[in-house]
Amino acid sequence: MNKIQKTAILGLMVLSGSAAGWFMGNHQYAKWFQQYAVMDDSQNFNLLANVPLVKYEKKFDFGILSGDIGTLAHEFHVTNTGRGTLLLKAPQIENDSVKCSFSKMEAAPDETIKITVSCLPDPEEADFIQTVYVPTNAPTEPELELTLVGSVYPAVWTQEKSVEVAGVPTVNTFKTSNRIFSIKKDSTLEISDLRVTDPQYADFFEFETSEMYSYDFTDVSPVPESGKIVTIQIKPGLPNKIFTVTVEGKTNQPEMPTVQFNIDFKAPGSHPVFGEINSDFVPYLPENSPAQENSPARESIPAESESDQNIPENINLESEIQP
């Protein structure tokens, strides 16, 4: 065996030893890592042995309500799905109209606590949302959020509480409209006896109602069950000033037996003849207006005036032409 062969064999032995050492070292490292991982999982298991976990309903939606609803209440269920005892603390309430009561303040594993939350919605606001915050000892849910939401609408309501009329019609009958809706199911809305409550202006108004269809509800929220279109006819002769009249009618809904809205007459704008019109401007009333039914008749105008008598019957234009 020559010198070159000896050198090659020695190099091969060194490489083989290095590879074996690398394999054994990584295998041992992997074994140590696996043992550490098992130990870490065991430690985590021991830590979770006394920890409570929470499962609960976070929000309840009452949906759309109508009429005099009074106080609303819902019972939330909070279940301890962990291995430790669940402890609840006094709730944090931001609104005085919200109340909260507990069936108990602690729960063993797999036990459930019942929390009743009640609220009195503000009648001035259609939509409401109320939340109660309950501190706990659960690491994943240090604070429960129990929320009540919903909407309160009258059984019958108008699209416009005040129908605005810019200027006052005095010559021709003027028409406008308002829509009236109902969210009561299994009952078609009916409107009757619509009138202006002020007898001074009552004779100037007439009302007609017509049926609404489902495609008329596409821009309405909440979506009504039925509705009527009220056509308002305003006769000529109203005083040209800023004022408001109230319209009232009867419905077939026991929860809302009457319906009401206003008609607001705003300051008129410019007139093509009179220019800017102020609120004191009162135009002439037509003879057939309700305001003039009991007024004396106007004096008749003579059919022929003095200026008309000086006008010749025939004019000979040819006599004026010079040759």
Secondary structure, DSSP 4 states (H G I P E B T S, - for coil): --HHHHHHHHHHHHHHHHHHHHHHHHHHHHHHHHHHHHHHHHHHHHHHTT---EEE--EEEEEEEES----EEEEEEEEE-SSS-EEB---EES-TT-EEEES-SEE-TT-EEEEEEEE---TT-SEEEEEEEEEBS-SS-SEEEEEEEEEEE-SEEES-SEEEEES---SS-EEEEEEEEE--TT----EEEEEES-TTTGGGEEEEEEE--GGGGTT-SSPPSEEEEEEEEE-S---SS-EEEEEEEEES-TTS-EEEEEEEEEPP-EETTTEE--TT--PPPPTTSGGGTTSPPPPPPPSS-HHHHTS-S---GGGG---
